[in-house]
């Protein structure tokens, strides 16, 4: 995979960075962070790419790709959950609870999801499927995309291959934390499902 990324970057330069990261952000399981690291190292070693342009293309790809994933989740995700949710024990009441929890914590999921490999692929789609408002999504998404691209890009540009020794463990740790936090939130939601549903209904009537 690294050889393929390097080949794409050598042949297509900034376009390869933008497309790979954009497609990953839209929901496809592609190595977007690896592409950013490879391009940043290449920029530092050869000078054939400008690091500011590499980071700009990465951030732009992340933001645009996430927005595509968001609208795909909004257009198709909710409909699929409504149609097939009962088969996996996701009732209409639980869908409302999920939307409520996303309204409360959606900004954190969107922003910090950019730094976790698994969430980086699905956070935008989940935001759309859970009817998270687009304007706050855009703000948190843009902030996460710019900061992520800057930290990873400048890190790889400055420290070279050593950045892999940091991003790998951090990504794994972030994934474990994200899974743990999701499990805790889901357990809390299950324990207080009826109370949350009653609160949602009362807020809807206000």
Protein Blocks (a to p, Z undefined) as FASTA:
>chain_A
ZZmmmmmmmmnommmmmmmmmmmmnopacdfklmmmmmmmmmmmnopacfklmmmmmmmm
mmmmmmmmmmmmmmmmmmmmmmmmmmnopafklmmmmmmmmmmmmmmmmmmmmmpmklmm
mmmmmmmmnopafklmmmmmmmmmmmmmmmmmmmmmmnommlmmmmmmmmmmmmmmmmmm
mmmmmmmmmmmmmmmmmmmmmmmmZZ
